[in-house]
Amino acid sequence: MAALQTQRGEAWLAKADVRPTRQRVALAAMLVGDGQDRHVTAESLFASVCASSEKVSLATVYNTLRTFCDAGLMQEVTVDGTRSYFDTNMKEHPHFYWENSGELTDAPAEALQIVGLPDAPEGTEIASVDVVIRLRKT
């Protein structure tokens, strides 16, 4: 793994005060090492790890993604009850879910207008609104 990617991964972990274990640094470097945002599943990230020289179990990938989410480094986007994606872009934005390929991508946020949300039940507040727009080729 390139030194610059590793440095970016370490800096990403440091900004959230996440302890930089070898596995966390390796996964962080894969997620943010090139400076681009990513949408990954635990399985796709594990496949990337397997293709590299790093040794990380699938359970460690799941646990690490949860740690990154809990630290505010990533957000989990649930597409359906069986598939979750993890997004390094922490700005509020909608997503396109491509049903034919199973890919999740960012959708343009400036085109989205959400109006008429119901009032939150007493004693609660709306924390966020997740928008996943499902696409299928015709």
N, C-alpha and C positions, 0 to 999 in steps of 0.2 A: 504494500500500500504506500502511495506517495506521501512524502513528509508533509507537503502542504495540506493534503486531505486529512491527515492525522491531526495536524495543528488546528484545522478548522473544526474538526470533531471535538477536540479537547476544549477549544474556546466555547463551543456551543454548550457543552456540559457545564463548563465553569460559570456561564452566565446564569444558570439555574441552580448552581451549587450542588450538582449531581456528582457523586464520587466517581472519579474516572478509572474504573476497573478496566482491565485489558479488553474484556468482551464489550463493555459499553463504548469504549473509545473506538473499537473496530466497527461497531454498528453505527455509531454517530458519524464516523468518517464516510461510511457508505451512504448515509442519509443526506449529509450536508457538505461533504468534502469538496464537491465541485461548485458549491455556491448556488445550486439549483434546488427548487422545492421538489418534493417527492410525494407520491401517493403509493404506499406499499401495503401489502398484506403481510402478516407474519410469515406465511409460506413463501411469498416472493422474496422477502428479505433473507429468509433462511437459504433459499436457492442461491442468492447472490453470495452469501457467506460460504456456502459449499463450493462455489466456483472459485473462491479465493483461497489463500493459504491459511485463513483463520479457522479455528476449530471452536464452534459454538453450537450448542444443542438447540433444537426447536423450542424446548421449554424455556431456555434462557432468552431466546428471541422474544417470545411472548412476554416474559417477565420484564425484559428490558423496555419493550414498547410501552408497557403499562407504566413503568417508572418514568419514562420520558413524557407520557401524557400527564401523569400526576404532577410532574415538575413544571408543566406548562410549556414544554418544548414542542409538543405535537398535539394534534387533536384527533380523536377517533371519529370516523364517519361510518355509520352503520347503514349499509345499503339494503339489507334485508336481515331477517333473523339469523342467517347462517354466515354472513360475510361482513367483516369489518375491514376498513381501510384506515391507514394512519397517514396523516397529512402533516408535513412540516411547515406549511403555510398557515400561520396563526391569525392572519387577517380574516375577518368575517367575509365569506364569499360562498356562492352556490357552486354546485358540482354537476357535471354531466356524468351519468353512468351509462356506458356503452354496453347494452345487454348482449350484443353479439360477441364481443371480445372480453367482457368482464373487466374493462378498464375504467378507472375513475380519473377524470380530469377536471381542472378548474373551469368554471363557466364565467362569463363576463359579469362582474358584480354591478357595473354601472347600468346595465339594462334591467335589473331586477327591481321591482317595486312590491313591497309587502304592505298591504293595507287591510284594515278590518280585523286585526287579531282580537280574539276574545279576551275579556278581562281575566287575569289570573285569579285563581281561588284565593279567598281571604287568607292572609298569613304567608303568601307566596309571591314570588316575582318571576317574570319570564327571564331566564338566564340567557337564552339564545334561541334562534330559529334556524334549524338546519334545512337546507333546500337541496334535494337531489333530484335532478331532472333526468328521467330515464329515456334513453334513445335506442332506437332499433332501426337497422337498415331496412329499406323497403325494396 
